[in-house]
Amino acid sequence: MFQLEECYANGIKLISTNNASYRFEGYQTMTDPAGTFETQKILSDMLVEVGALFPNGHFMPLTTTQIHTVFYYAECLGMVMSESDMDTVLVDVIMP
C-alpha cells in the first residue's frame, strides 16, 4: 500500500491510497515498433482511493478506481509494453 498526502488551501489535505497486487502469468513473445522480445507477462490489479481530509478531522471519500494492467518485461530492457486504459509501448532501443 502506498499513501500520498498533499496540502491544499484552508488546511484541506487530498489523500490518495494505492493498493496493488502483481502476479506472474508466464512467458510471451511480444512484437512492438522497437522489435520482437521474449517477455515475462505480469498482471497487476490496483485500487486507487482518493479523499479529502478537513481540518476538523472529517474525511470525505471522493473517488475509487480499479485499474487492471498487463505488463511485459524483457530481460536487460525492462518494460517493453503495457496494456490498460493507457497503453505504453517501447518504440526504440538505443544500446550504448
PyMOL commands that set and color helices and strands:
alter all, ss='L'
color gray80, all
select helices_A, chain A and resi 9-11
alter helices_A, ss='H'
color red, helices_A
select strands_A, chain A and resi 2-7+13-32+35-53+59-74+78-83+88-89
alter strands_A, ss='S'
color yellow, strands_A
deselect
rebuild
show_as cartoon
